[in-house]
Amino acid sequence: MKPATKAKKPNNNNVSQSPNGEVFPLPSPADYAKEFKRLKARVAKERKQGREIVVVMGVGFVGAVMAGVIADSTLGTDFKSVPKSTTGKPGKFVIGMRRPSTRSFWKIPYLNRTTPGVRS
């Protein structure tokens, strides 16, 4: 991902601007290929560790919280009743997805640097 720059207004449709004015370039076809390769390797590693793969579409107000709740779940929990036993080990690997729109793609780089894209 290319670094963000400061700007008052995006001057084209190939960038996404955050509410505080940071501008992020939208991904190119080469970026998609690179990210797909990276994710394939990471997913294979997580599956070998016995984790389920969960994809959350949309990382706004609801999706970001949902991704966090799922990622915080552990192995050994029976969600139909009281937890039977908890190993404390993560049971899920969560991938947050967002459509690369000019309006909201900036949330992805924010989350990648652990900055929430929304506040309540």
Phi and psi restraints in degrees (range 20) as a CNS / XPLOR table:
assign (resid 1 and name C) (resid 2 and name N)
       (resid 2 and name CA) (resid 2 and name C) 1.0 -74.9 20.0 2
assign (resid 2 and name N) (resid 2 and name CA)
       (resid 2 and name C) (resid 3 and name N) 1.0 150.0 20.0 2
assign (resid 2 and name C) (resid 3 and name N)
       (resid 3 and name CA) (resid 3 and name C) 1.0 -66.7 20.0 2
assign (resid 3 and name N) (resid 3 and name CA)
       (resid 3 and name C) (resid 4 and name N) 1.0 153.4 20.0 2
assign (resid 3 and name C) (resid 4 and name N)
       (resid 4 and name CA) (resid 4 and name C) 1.0 -77.1 20.0 2
assign (resid 4 and name N) (resid 4 and name CA)
       (resid 4 and name C) (resid 5 and name N) 1.0 155.9 20.0 2
assign (resid 4 and name C) (resid 5 and name N)
       (resid 5 and name CA) (resid 5 and name C) 1.0 -129.6 20.0 2
assign (resid 5 and name N) (resid 5 and name CA)
       (resid 5 and name C) (resid 6 and name N) 1.0 159.0 20.0 2
assign (resid 5 and name C) (resid 6 and name N)
       (resid 6 and name CA) (resid 6 and name C) 1.0 -90.3 20.0 2
assign (resid 6 and name N) (resid 6 and name CA)
       (resid 6 and name C) (resid 7 and name N) 1.0 138.7 20.0 2
assign (resid 6 and name C) (resid 7 and name N)
       (resid 7 and name CA) (resid 7 and name C) 1.0 -159.9 20.0 2
assign (resid 7 and name N) (resid 7 and name CA)
       (resid 7 and name C) (resid 8 and name N) 1.0 153.7 20.0 2
assign (resid 7 and name C) (resid 8 and name N)
       (resid 8 and name CA) (resid 8 and name C) 1.0 -75.9 20.0 2
assign (resid 8 and name N) (resid 8 and name CA)
       (resid 8 and name C) (resid 9 and name N) 1.0 -44.2 20.0 2
assign (resid 8 and name C) (resid 9 and name N)
       (resid 9 and name CA) (resid 9 and name C) 1.0 -144.4 20.0 2
assign (resid 9 and name N) (resid 9 and name CA)
       (resid 9 and name C) (resid 10 and name N) 1.0 137.7 20.0 2
assign (resid 9 and name C) (resid 10 and name N)
       (resid 10 and name CA) (resid 10 and name C) 1.0 -64.6 20.0 2
assign (resid 10 and name N) (resid 10 and name CA)
       (resid 10 and name C) (resid 11 and name N) 1.0 139.0 20.0 2
assign (resid 10 and name C) (resid 11 and name N)
       (resid 11 and name CA) (resid 11 and name C) 1.0 -102.9 20.0 2
assign (resid 11 and name N) (resid 11 and name CA)
       (resid 11 and name C) (resid 12 and name N) 1.0 8.1 20.0 2
assign (resid 11 and name C) (resid 12 and name N)
       (resid 12 and name CA) (resid 12 and name C) 1.0 -154.1 20.0 2
assign (resid 12 and name N) (resid 12 and name CA)
       (resid 12 and name C) (resid 13 and name N) 1.0 178.6 20.0 2
assign (resid 12 and name C) (resid 13 and name N)
       (resid 13 and name CA) (resid 13 and name C) 1.0 -93.3 20.0 2
assign (resid 13 and name N) (resid 13 and name CA)
       (resid 13 and name C) (resid 14 and name N) 1.0 14.4 20.0 2
assign (resid 13 and name C) (resid 14 and name N)
       (resid 14 and name CA) (resid 14 and name C) 1.0 -104.8 20.0 2
assign (resid 14 and name N) (resid 14 and name CA)
       (resid 14 and name C) (resid 15 and name N) 1.0 16.2 20.0 2
assign (resid 14 and name C) (resid 15 and name N)
       (resid 15 and name CA) (resid 15 and name C) 1.0 -137.2 20.0 2
assign (resid 15 and name N) (resid 15 and name CA)
       (resid 15 and name C) (resid 16 and name N) 1.0 160.5 20.0 2
assign (resid 15 and name C) (resid 16 and name N)
       (resid 16 and name CA) (resid 16 and name C) 1.0 -124.8 20.0 2
assign (resid 16 and name N) (resid 16 and name CA)
       (resid 16 and name C) (resid 17 and name N) 1.0 130.9 20.0 2
assign (resid 16 and name C) (resid 17 and name N)
       (resid 17 and name CA) (resid 17 and name C) 1.0 -108.4 20.0 2
assign (resid 17 and name N) (resid 17 and name CA)
       (resid 17 and name C) (resid 18 and name N) 1.0 128.4 20.0 2
assign (resid 17 and name C) (resid 18 and name N)
       (resid 18 and name CA) (resid 18 and name C) 1.0 -77.0 20.0 2
assign (resid 18 and name N) (resid 18 and name CA)
       (resid 18 and name C) (resid 19 and name N) 1.0 165.3 20.0 2
assign (resid 18 and name C) (resid 19 and name N)
       (resid 19 and name CA) (resid 19 and name C) 1.0 -58.7 20.0 2
assign (resid 19 and name N) (resid 19 and name CA)
       (resid 19 and name C) (resid 20 and name N) 1.0 -28.2 20.0 2
assign (resid 19 and name C) (resid 20 and name N)
       (resid 20 and name CA) (resid 20 and name C) 1.0 -89.6 20.0 2
assign (resid 20 and name N) (resid 20 and name CA)
       (resid 20 and name C) (resid 21 and name N) 1.0 4.9 20.0 2
assign (resid 20 and name C) (resid 21 and name N)
       (resid 21 and name CA) (resid 21 and name C) 1.0 101.2 20.0 2
assign (resid 21 and name N) (resid 21 and name CA)
       (resid 21 and name C) (resid 22 and name N) 1.0 -4.9 20.0 2
assign (resid 21 and name C) (resid 22 and name N)
       (resid 22 and name CA) (resid 22 and name C) 1.0 -68.7 20.0 2
assign (resid 22 and name N) (resid 22 and name CA)
       (resid 22 and name C) (resid 23 and name N) 1.0 140.5 20.0 2
assign (resid 22 and name C) (resid 23 and name N)
       (resid 23 and name CA) (resid 23 and name C) 1.0 -114.7 20.0 2
assign (resid 23 and name N) (resid 23 and name CA)
       (resid 23 and name C) (resid 24 and name N) 1.0 130.3 20.0 2
assign (resid 23 and name C) (resid 24 and name N)
       (resid 24 and name CA) (resid 24 and name C) 1.0 -121.5 20.0 2
assign (resid 24 and name N) (resid 24 and name CA)
       (resid 24 and name C) (resid 25 and name N) 1.0 131.2 20.0 2
assign (resid 24 and name C) (resid 25 and name N)
       (resid 25 and name CA) (resid 25 and name C) 1.0 -69.0 20.0 2
assign (resid 25 and name N) (resid 25 and name CA)
       (resid 25 and name C) (resid 26 and name N) 1.0 141.1 20.0 2
assign (resid 25 and name C) (resid 26 and name N)
       (resid 26 and name CA) (resid 26 and name C) 1.0 -71.7 20.0 2
assign (resid 26 and name N) (resid 26 and name CA)
       (resid 26 and name C) (resid 27 and name N) 1.0 151.4 20.0 2
assign (resid 26 and name C) (resid 27 and name N)
       (resid 27 and name CA) (resid 27 and name C) 1.0 -63.8 20.0 2
assign (resid 27 and name N) (resid 27 and name CA)
       (resid 27 and name C) (resid 28 and name N) 1.0 146.6 20.0 2
assign (resid 27 and name C) (resid 28 and name N)
       (resid 28 and name CA) (resid 28 and name C) 1.0 -97.4 20.0 2
assign (resid 28 and name N) (resid 28 and name CA)
       (resid 28 and name C) (resid 29 and name N) 1.0 169.3 20.0 2
assign (resid 28 and name C) (resid 29 and name N)
       (resid 29 and name CA) (resid 29 and name C) 1.0 -55.5 20.0 2
assign (resid 29 and name N) (resid 29 and name CA)
       (resid 29 and name C) (resid 30 and name N) 1.0 -36.8 20.0 2
assign (resid 29 and name C) (resid 30 and name N)
       (resid 30 and name CA) (resid 30 and name C) 1.0 -65.8 20.0 2
assign (resid 30 and name N) (resid 30 and name CA)
       (resid 30 and name C) (resid 31 and name N) 1.0 -36.3 20.0 2
assign (resid 30 and name C) (resid 31 and name N)
       (resid 31 and name CA) (resid 31 and name C) 1.0 -63.7 20.0 2
assign (resid 31 and name N) (resid 31 and name CA)
       (resid 31 and name C) (resid 32 and name N) 1.0 -40.7 20.0 2
assign (resid 31 and name C) (resid 32 and name N)
       (resid 32 and name CA) (resid 32 and name C) 1.0 -62.3 20.0 2
assign (resid 32 and name N) (resid 32 and name CA)
       (resid 32 and name C) (resid 33 and name N) 1.0 -45.0 20.0 2
assign (resid 32 and name C) (resid 33 and name N)
       (resid 33 and name CA) (resid 33 and name C) 1.0 -62.5 20.0 2
assign (resid 33 and name N) (resid 33 and name CA)
       (resid 33 and name C) (resid 34 and name N) 1.0 -42.9 20.0 2
assign (resid 33 and name C) (resid 34 and name N)
       (resid 34 and name CA) (resid 34 and name C) 1.0 -64.7 20.0 2
assign (resid 34 and name N) (resid 34 and name CA)
       (resid 34 and name C) (resid 35 and name N) 1.0 -44.1 20.0 2
assign (resid 34 and name C) (resid 35 and name N)
       (resid 35 and name CA) (resid 35 and name C) 1.0 -67.4 20.0 2
assign (resid 35 and name N) (resid 35 and name CA)
       (resid 35 and name C) (resid 36 and name N) 1.0 -38.4 20.0 2
assign (resid 35 and name C) (resid 36 and name N)
       (resid 36 and name CA) (resid 36 and name C) 1.0 -62.4 20.0 2
assign (resid 36 and name N) (resid 36 and name CA)
       (resid 36 and name C) (resid 37 and name N) 1.0 -43.6 20.0 2
assign (resid 36 and name C) (resid 37 and name N)
       (resid 37 and name CA) (resid 37 and name C) 1.0 -62.0 20.0 2
assign (resid 37 and name N) (resid 37 and name CA)
       (resid 37 and name C) (resid 38 and name N) 1.0 -44.0 20.0 2
assign (resid 37 and name C) (resid 38 and name N)
       (resid 38 and name CA) (resid 38 and name C) 1.0 -62.9 20.0 2
assign (resid 38 and name N) (resid 38 and name CA)
       (resid 38 and name C) (resid 39 and name N) 1.0 -45.5 20.0 2
assign (resid 38 and name C) (resid 39 and name N)
       (resid 39 and name CA) (resid 39 and name C) 1.0 -66.3 20.0 2
assign (resid 39 and name N) (resid 39 and name CA)
       (resid 39 and name C) (resid 40 and name N) 1.0 -38.5 20.0 2
assign (resid 39 and name C) (resid 40 and name N)
       (resid 40 and name CA) (resid 40 and name C) 1.0 -58.1 20.0 2
assign (resid 40 and name N) (resid 40 and name CA)
       (resid 40 and name C) (resid 41 and name N) 1.0 -45.0 20.0 2
assign (resid 40 and name C) (resid 41 and name N)
       (resid 41 and name CA) (resid 41 and name C) 1.0 -65.7 20.0 2
assign (resid 41 and name N) (resid 41 and name CA)
       (resid 41 and name C) (resid 42 and name N) 1.0 -43.2 20.0 2
assign (resid 41 and name C) (resid 42 and name N)
       (resid 42 and name CA) (resid 42 and name C) 1.0 -66.7 20.0 2
assign (resid 42 and name N) (resid 42 and name CA)
       (resid 42 and name C) (resid 43 and name N) 1.0 -41.7 20.0 2
assign (resid 42 and name C) (resid 43 and name N)
       (resid 43 and name CA) (resid 43 and name C) 1.0 -63.5 20.0 2
assign (resid 43 and name N) (resid 43 and name CA)
       (resid 43 and name C) (resid 44 and name N) 1.0 -41.7 20.0 2
assign (resid 43 and name C) (resid 44 and name N)
       (resid 44 and name CA) (resid 44 and name C) 1.0 -60.0 20.0 2
assign (resid 44 and name N) (resid 44 and name CA)
       (resid 44 and name C) (resid 45 and name N) 1.0 -43.0 20.0 2
assign (resid 44 and name C) (resid 45 and name N)
       (resid 45 and name CA) (resid 45 and name C) 1.0 -63.0 20.0 2
assign (resid 45 and name N) (resid 45 and name CA)
       (resid 45 and name C) (resid 46 and name N) 1.0 -44.2 20.0 2
assign (resid 45 and name C) (resid 46 and name N)
       (resid 46 and name CA) (resid 46 and name C) 1.0 -66.6 20.0 2
assign (resid 46 and name N) (resid 46 and name CA)
       (resid 46 and name C) (resid 47 and name N) 1.0 -39.2 20.0 2
assign (resid 46 and name C) (resid 47 and name N)
       (resid 47 and name CA) (resid 47 and name C) 1.0 -63.8 20.0 2
assign (resid 47 and name N) (resid 47 and name CA)
       (resid 47 and name C) (resid 48 and name N) 1.0 -38.2 20.0 2
assign (resid 47 and name C) (resid 48 and name N)
       (resid 48 and name CA) (resid 48 and name C) 1.0 -62.6 20.0 2
assign (resid 48 and name N) (resid 48 and name CA)
       (resid 48 and name C) (resid 49 and name N) 1.0 -26.8 20.0 2
assign (resid 48 and name C) (resid 49 and name N)
       (resid 49 and name CA) (resid 49 and name C) 1.0 -87.2 20.0 2
assign (resid 49 and name N) (resid 49 and name CA)
       (resid 49 and name C) (resid 50 and name N) 1.0 4.7 20.0 2
assign (resid 49 and name C) (resid 50 and name N)
       (resid 50 and name CA) (resid 50 and name C) 1.0 84.1 20.0 2
assign (resid 50 and name N) (resid 50 and name CA)
       (resid 50 and name C) (resid 51 and name N) 1.0 13.6 20.0 2
assign (resid 50 and name C) (resid 51 and name N)
       (resid 51 and name CA) (resid 51 and name C) 1.0 -88.3 20.0 2
assign (resid 51 and name N) (resid 51 and name CA)
       (resid 51 and name C) (resid 52 and name N) 1.0 144.6 20.0 2
assign (resid 51 and name C) (resid 52 and name N)
       (resid 52 and name CA) (resid 52 and name C) 1.0 -79.2 20.0 2
assign (resid 52 and name N) (resid 52 and name CA)
       (resid 52 and name C) (resid 53 and name N) 1.0 147.5 20.0 2
assign (resid 52 and name C) (resid 53 and name N)
       (resid 53 and name CA) (resid 53 and name C) 1.0 -100.3 20.0 2
assign (resid 53 and name N) (resid 53 and name CA)
       (resid 53 and name C) (resid 54 and name N) 1.0 126.9 20.0 2
assign (resid 53 and name C) (resid 54 and name N)
       (resid 54 and name CA) (resid 54 and name C) 1.0 -124.1 20.0 2
assign (resid 54 and name N) (resid 54 and name CA)
       (resid 54 and name C) (resid 55 and name N) 1.0 131.2 20.0 2
assign (resid 54 and name C) (resid 55 and name N)
       (resid 55 and name CA) (resid 55 and name C) 1.0 -111.0 20.0 2
assign (resid 55 and name N) (resid 55 and name CA)
       (resid 55 and name C) (resid 56 and name N) 1.0 125.7 20.0 2
assign (resid 55 and name C) (resid 56 and name N)
       (resid 56 and name CA) (resid 56 and name C) 1.0 -105.7 20.0 2
assign (resid 56 and name N) (resid 56 and name CA)
       (resid 56 and name C) (resid 57 and name N) 1.0 119.1 20.0 2
assign (resid 56 and name C) (resid 57 and name N)
       (resid 57 and name CA) (resid 57 and name C) 1.0 -89.0 20.0 2
assign (resid 57 and name N) (resid 57 and name CA)
       (resid 57 and name C) (resid 58 and name N) 1.0 117.6 20.0 2
assign (resid 57 and name C) (resid 58 and name N)
       (resid 58 and name CA) (resid 58 and name C) 1.0 92.9 20.0 2
assign (resid 58 and name N) (resid 58 and name CA)
       (resid 58 and name C) (resid 59 and name N) 1.0 121.6 20.0 2
assign (resid 58 and name C) (resid 59 and name N)
       (resid 59 and name CA) (resid 59 and name C) 1.0 -120.8 20.0 2
assign (resid 59 and name N) (resid 59 and name CA)
       (resid 59 and name C) (resid 60 and name N) 1.0 48.6 20.0 2
assign (resid 59 and name C) (resid 60 and name N)
       (resid 60 and name CA) (resid 60 and name C) 1.0 -90.4 20.0 2
assign (resid 60 and name N) (resid 60 and name CA)
       (resid 60 and name C) (resid 61 and name N) 1.0 -145.8 20.0 2
assign (resid 60 and name C) (resid 61 and name N)
       (resid 61 and name CA) (resid 61 and name C) 1.0 -57.8 20.0 2
assign (resid 61 and name N) (resid 61 and name CA)
       (resid 61 and name C) (resid 62 and name N) 1.0 -43.3 20.0 2
assign (resid 61 and name C) (resid 62 and name N)
       (resid 62 and name CA) (resid 62 and name C) 1.0 -87.7 20.0 2
assign (resid 62 and name N) (resid 62 and name CA)
       (resid 62 and name C) (resid 63 and name N) 1.0 -48.2 20.0 2
assign (resid 62 and name C) (resid 63 and name N)
       (resid 63 and name CA) (resid 63 and name C) 1.0 -61.8 20.0 2
assign (resid 63 and name N) (resid 63 and name CA)
       (resid 63 and name C) (resid 64 and name N) 1.0 -40.6 20.0 2
assign (resid 63 and name C) (resid 64 and name N)
       (resid 64 and name CA) (resid 64 and name C) 1.0 -63.8 20.0 2
assign (resid 64 and name N) (resid 64 and name CA)
       (resid 64 and name C) (resid 65 and name N) 1.0 -41.1 20.0 2
assign (resid 64 and name C) (resid 65 and name N)
       (resid 65 and name CA) (resid 65 and name C) 1.0 -67.6 20.0 2
assign (resid 65 and name N) (resid 65 and name CA)
       (resid 65 and name C) (resid 66 and name N) 1.0 -44.1 20.0 2
assign (resid 65 and name C) (resid 66 and name N)
       (resid 66 and name CA) (resid 66 and name C) 1.0 -59.4 20.0 2
assign (resid 66 and name N) (resid 66 and name CA)
       (resid 66 and name C) (resid 67 and name N) 1.0 -44.4 20.0 2
assign (resid 66 and name C) (resid 67 and name N)
       (resid 67 and name CA) (resid 67 and name C) 1.0 -59.8 20.0 2
assign (resid 67 and name N) (resid 67 and name CA)
       (resid 67 and name C) (resid 68 and name N) 1.0 -41.8 20.0 2
assign (resid 67 and name C) (resid 68 and name N)
       (resid 68 and name CA) (resid 68 and name C) 1.0 -65.2 20.0 2
assign (resid 68 and name N) (resid 68 and name CA)
       (resid 68 and name C) (resid 69 and name N) 1.0 -42.2 20.0 2
assign (resid 68 and name C) (resid 69 and name N)
       (resid 69 and name CA) (resid 69 and name C) 1.0 -63.9 20.0 2
assign (resid 69 and name N) (resid 69 and name CA)
       (resid 69 and name C) (resid 70 and name N) 1.0 -45.5 20.0 2
assign (resid 69 and name C) (resid 70 and name N)
       (resid 70 and name CA) (resid 70 and name C) 1.0 -65.2 20.0 2
assign (resid 70 and name N) (resid 70 and name CA)
       (resid 70 and name C) (resid 71 and name N) 1.0 -44.7 20.0 2
assign (resid 70 and name C) (resid 71 and name N)
       (resid 71 and name CA) (resid 71 and name C) 1.0 -63.3 20.0 2
assign (resid 71 and name N) (resid 71 and name CA)
       (resid 71 and name C) (resid 72 and name N) 1.0 -27.0 20.0 2
assign (resid 71 and name C) (resid 72 and name N)
       (resid 72 and name CA) (resid 72 and name C) 1.0 -84.2 20.0 2
assign (resid 72 and name N) (resid 72 and name CA)
       (resid 72 and name C) (resid 73 and name N) 1.0 -7.7 20.0 2
assign (resid 72 and name C) (resid 73 and name N)
       (resid 73 and name CA) (resid 73 and name C) 1.0 -70.2 20.0 2
assign (resid 73 and name N) (resid 73 and name CA)
       (resid 73 and name C) (resid 74 and name N) 1.0 154.5 20.0 2
assign (resid 73 and name C) (resid 74 and name N)
       (resid 74 and name CA) (resid 74 and name C) 1.0 -122.5 20.0 2
assign (resid 74 and name N) (resid 74 and name CA)
       (resid 74 and name C) (resid 75 and name N) 1.0 163.3 20.0 2
assign (resid 74 and name C) (resid 75 and name N)
       (resid 75 and name CA) (resid 75 and name C) 1.0 -69.6 20.0 2
assign (resid 75 and name N) (resid 75 and name CA)
       (resid 75 and name C) (resid 76 and name N) 1.0 151.5 20.0 2
assign (resid 75 and name C) (resid 76 and name N)
       (resid 76 and name CA) (resid 76 and name C) 1.0 90.0 20.0 2
assign (resid 76 and name N) (resid 76 and name CA)
       (resid 76 and name C) (resid 77 and name N) 1.0 11.8 20.0 2
assign (resid 76 and name C) (resid 77 and name N)
       (resid 77 and name CA) (resid 77 and name C) 1.0 -103.9 20.0 2
assign (resid 77 and name N) (resid 77 and name CA)
       (resid 77 and name C) (resid 78 and name N) 1.0 132.0 20.0 2
assign (resid 77 and name C) (resid 78 and name N)
       (resid 78 and name CA) (resid 78 and name C) 1.0 -99.7 20.0 2
assign (resid 78 and name N) (resid 78 and name CA)
       (resid 78 and name C) (resid 79 and name N) 1.0 106.3 20.0 2
assign (resid 78 and name C) (resid 79 and name N)
       (resid 79 and name CA) (resid 79 and name C) 1.0 -76.5 20.0 2
assign (resid 79 and name N) (resid 79 and name CA)
       (resid 79 and name C) (resid 80 and name N) 1.0 -3.7 20.0 2
assign (resid 79 and name C) (resid 80 and name N)
       (resid 80 and name CA) (resid 80 and name C) 1.0 -81.5 20.0 2
assign (resid 80 and name N) (resid 80 and name CA)
       (resid 80 and name C) (resid 81 and name N) 1.0 -18.2 20.0 2
assign (resid 80 and name C) (resid 81 and name N)
       (resid 81 and name CA) (resid 81 and name C) 1.0 -149.6 20.0 2
assign (resid 81 and name N) (resid 81 and name CA)
       (resid 81 and name C) (resid 82 and name N) 1.0 -155.5 20.0 2
assign (resid 81 and name C) (resid 82 and name N)
       (resid 82 and name CA) (resid 82 and name C) 1.0 -69.2 20.0 2
assign (resid 82 and name N) (resid 82 and name CA)
       (resid 82 and name C) (resid 83 and name N) 1.0 144.3 20.0 2
assign (resid 82 and name C) (resid 83 and name N)
       (resid 83 and name CA) (resid 83 and name C) 1.0 -53.6 20.0 2
assign (resid 83 and name N) (resid 83 and name CA)
       (resid 83 and name C) (resid 84 and name N) 1.0 129.8 20.0 2
assign (resid 83 and name C) (resid 84 and name N)
       (resid 84 and name CA) (resid 84 and name C) 1.0 -75.3 20.0 2
assign (resid 84 and name N) (resid 84 and name CA)
       (resid 84 and name C) (resid 85 and name N) 1.0 -52.9 20.0 2
assign (resid 84 and name C) (resid 85 and name N)
       (resid 85 and name CA) (resid 85 and name C) 1.0 -155.7 20.0 2
assign (resid 85 and name N) (resid 85 and name CA)
       (resid 85 and name C) (resid 86 and name N) 1.0 145.7 20.0 2
assign (resid 85 and name C) (resid 86 and name N)
       (resid 86 and name CA) (resid 86 and name C) 1.0 -124.5 20.0 2
assign (resid 86 and name N) (resid 86 and name CA)
       (resid 86 and name C) (resid 87 and name N) 1.0 124.1 20.0 2
assign (resid 86 and name C) (resid 87 and name N)
       (resid 87 and name CA) (resid 87 and name C) 1.0 -82.0 20.0 2
assign (resid 87 and name N) (resid 87 and name CA)
       (resid 87 and name C) (resid 88 and name N) 1.0 -23.0 20.0 2
assign (resid 87 and name C) (resid 88 and name N)
       (resid 88 and name CA) (resid 88 and name C) 1.0 85.5 20.0 2
assign (resid 88 and name N) (resid 88 and name CA)
       (resid 88 and name C) (resid 89 and name N) 1.0 -4.7 20.0 2
assign (resid 88 and name C) (resid 89 and name N)
       (resid 89 and name CA) (resid 89 and name C) 1.0 -89.9 20.0 2
assign (resid 89 and name N) (resid 89 and name CA)
       (resid 89 and name C) (resid 90 and name N) 1.0 141.2 20.0 2
assign (resid 89 and name C) (resid 90 and name N)
       (resid 90 and name CA) (resid 90 and name C) 1.0 -60.2 20.0 2
assign (resid 90 and name N) (resid 90 and name CA)
       (resid 90 and name C) (resid 91 and name N) 1.0 136.8 20.0 2
assign (resid 90 and name C) (resid 91 and name N)
       (resid 91 and name CA) (resid 91 and name C) 1.0 -104.9 20.0 2
assign (resid 91 and name N) (resid 91 and name CA)
       (resid 91 and name C) (resid 92 and name N) 1.0 -9.9 20.0 2
assign (resid 91 and name C) (resid 92 and name N)
       (resid 92 and name CA) (resid 92 and name C) 1.0 -133.3 20.0 2
assign (resid 92 and name N) (resid 92 and name CA)
       (resid 92 and name C) (resid 93 and name N) 1.0 148.6 20.0 2
assign (resid 92 and name C) (resid 93 and name N)
       (resid 93 and name CA) (resid 93 and name C) 1.0 -115.7 20.0 2
assign (resid 93 and name N) (resid 93 and name CA)
       (resid 93 and name C) (resid 94 and name N) 1.0 121.6 20.0 2
assign (resid 93 and name C) (resid 94 and name N)
       (resid 94 and name CA) (resid 94 and name C) 1.0 -107.9 20.0 2
assign (resid 94 and name N) (resid 94 and name CA)
       (resid 94 and name C) (resid 95 and name N) 1.0 131.7 20.0 2
assign (resid 94 and name C) (resid 95 and name N)
       (resid 95 and name CA) (resid 95 and name C) 1.0 -113.7 20.0 2
assign (resid 95 and name N) (resid 95 and name CA)
       (resid 95 and name C) (resid 96 and name N) 1.0 121.8 20.0 2
assign (resid 95 and name C) (resid 96 and name N)
       (resid 96 and name CA) (resid 96 and name C) 1.0 -93.7 20.0 2
assign (resid 96 and name N) (resid 96 and name CA)
       (resid 96 and name C) (resid 97 and name N) 1.0 127.7 20.0 2
assign (resid 96 and name C) (resid 97 and name N)
       (resid 97 and name CA) (resid 97 and name C) 1.0 -115.5 20.0 2
assign (resid 97 and name N) (resid 97 and name CA)
       (resid 97 and name C) (resid 98 and name N) 1.0 147.8 20.0 2
assign (resid 97 and name C) (resid 98 and name N)
       (resid 98 and name CA) (resid 98 and name C) 1.0 -147.0 20.0 2
assign (resid 98 and name N) (resid 98 and name CA)
       (resid 98 and name C) (resid 99 and name N) 1.0 137.9 20.0 2
assign (resid 98 and name C) (resid 99 and name N)
       (resid 99 and name CA) (resid 99 and name C) 1.0 -63.3 20.0 2
assign (resid 99 and name N) (resid 99 and name CA)
       (resid 99 and name C) (resid 100 and name N) 1.0 134.9 20.0 2
assign (resid 99 and name C) (resid 100 and name N)
       (resid 100 and name CA) (resid 100 and name C) 1.0 -79.3 20.0 2
assign (resid 100 and name N) (resid 100 and name CA)
       (resid 100 and name C) (resid 101 and name N) 1.0 69.2 20.0 2
assign (resid 100 and name C) (resid 101 and name N)
       (resid 101 and name CA) (resid 101 and name C) 1.0 -93.3 20.0 2
assign (resid 101 and name N) (resid 101 and name CA)
       (resid 101 and name C) (resid 102 and name N) 1.0 154.9 20.0 2
assign (resid 101 and name C) (resid 102 and name N)
       (resid 102 and name CA) (resid 102 and name C) 1.0 -63.7 20.0 2
assign (resid 102 and name N) (resid 102 and name CA)
       (resid 102 and name C) (resid 103 and name N) 1.0 -28.6 20.0 2
assign (resid 102 and name C) (resid 103 and name N)
       (resid 103 and name CA) (resid 103 and name C) 1.0 -73.9 20.0 2
assign (resid 103 and name N) (resid 103 and name CA)
       (resid 103 and name C) (resid 104 and name N) 1.0 -35.1 20.0 2
assign (resid 103 and name C) (resid 104 and name N)
       (resid 104 and name CA) (resid 104 and name C) 1.0 -138.6 20.0 2
assign (resid 104 and name N) (resid 104 and name CA)
       (resid 104 and name C) (resid 105 and name N) 1.0 6.7 20.0 2
assign (resid 104 and name C) (resid 105 and name N)
       (resid 105 and name CA) (resid 105 and name C) 1.0 -62.5 20.0 2
assign (resid 105 and name N) (resid 105 and name CA)
       (resid 105 and name C) (resid 106 and name N) 1.0 -27.2 20.0 2
assign (resid 105 and name C) (resid 106 and name N)
       (resid 106 and name CA) (resid 106 and name C) 1.0 -54.4 20.0 2
assign (resid 106 and name N) (resid 106 and name CA)
       (resid 106 and name C) (resid 107 and name N) 1.0 -21.2 20.0 2
assign (resid 106 and name C) (resid 107 and name N)
       (resid 107 and name CA) (resid 107 and name C) 1.0 -64.8 20.0 2
assign (resid 107 and name N) (resid 107 and name CA)
       (resid 107 and name C) (resid 108 and name N) 1.0 -30.6 20.0 2
assign (resid 107 and name C) (resid 108 and name N)
       (resid 108 and name CA) (resid 108 and name C) 1.0 -64.8 20.0 2
assign (resid 108 and name N) (resid 108 and name CA)
       (resid 108 and name C) (resid 109 and name N) 1.0 -53.1 20.0 2
assign (resid 108 and name C) (resid 109 and name N)
       (resid 109 and name CA) (resid 109 and name C) 1.0 -61.5 20.0 2
assign (resid 109 and name N) (resid 109 and name CA)
       (resid 109 and name C) (resid 110 and name N) 1.0 -33.5 20.0 2
assign (resid 109 and name C) (resid 110 and name N)
       (resid 110 and name CA) (resid 110 and name C) 1.0 -60.5 20.0 2
assign (resid 110 and name N) (resid 110 and name CA)
       (resid 110 and name C) (resid 111 and name N) 1.0 -49.9 20.0 2
assign (resid 110 and name C) (resid 111 and name N)
       (resid 111 and name CA) (resid 111 and name C) 1.0 -64.0 20.0 2
assign (resid 111 and name N) (resid 111 and name CA)
       (resid 111 and name C) (resid 112 and name N) 1.0 -36.5 20.0 2
assign (resid 111 and name C) (resid 112 and name N)
       (resid 112 and name CA) (resid 112 and name C) 1.0 -62.6 20.0 2
assign (resid 112 and name N) (resid 112 and name CA)
       (resid 112 and name C) (resid 113 and name N) 1.0 -25.4 20.0 2
assign (resid 112 and name C) (resid 113 and name N)
       (resid 113 and name CA) (resid 113 and name C) 1.0 -104.1 20.0 2
assign (resid 113 and name N) (resid 113 and name CA)
       (resid 113 and name C) (resid 114 and name N) 1.0 18.3 20.0 2
assign (resid 113 and name C) (resid 114 and name N)
       (resid 114 and name CA) (resid 114 and name C) 1.0 61.6 20.0 2
assign (resid 114 and name N) (resid 114 and name CA)
       (resid 114 and name C) (resid 115 and name N) 1.0 33.5 20.0 2
assign (resid 114 and name C) (resid 115 and name N)
       (resid 115 and name CA) (resid 115 and name C) 1.0 -105.9 20.0 2
assign (resid 115 and name N) (resid 115 and name CA)
       (resid 115 and name C) (resid 116 and name N) 1.0 123.6 20.0 2
assign (resid 115 and name C) (resid 116 and name N)
       (resid 116 and name CA) (resid 116 and name C) 1.0 -65.2 20.0 2
assign (resid 116 and name N) (resid 116 and name CA)
       (resid 116 and name C) (resid 117 and name N) 1.0 139.8 20.0 2
assign (resid 116 and name C) (resid 117 and name N)
       (resid 117 and name CA) (resid 117 and name C) 1.0 -83.5 20.0 2
assign (resid 117 and name N) (resid 117 and name CA)
       (resid 117 and name C) (resid 118 and name N) 1.0 -14.6 20.0 2
assign (resid 117 and name C) (resid 118 and name N)
       (resid 118 and name CA) (resid 118 and name C) 1.0 -134.9 20.0 2
assign (resid 118 and name N) (resid 118 and name CA)
       (resid 118 and name C) (resid 119 and name N) 1.0 152.1 20.0 2
assign (resid 118 and name C) (resid 119 and name N)
       (resid 119 and name CA) (resid 119 and name C) 1.0 -129.7 20.0 2
assign (resid 119 and name N) (resid 119 and name CA)
       (resid 119 and name C) (resid 120 and name N) 1.0 147.3 20.0 2
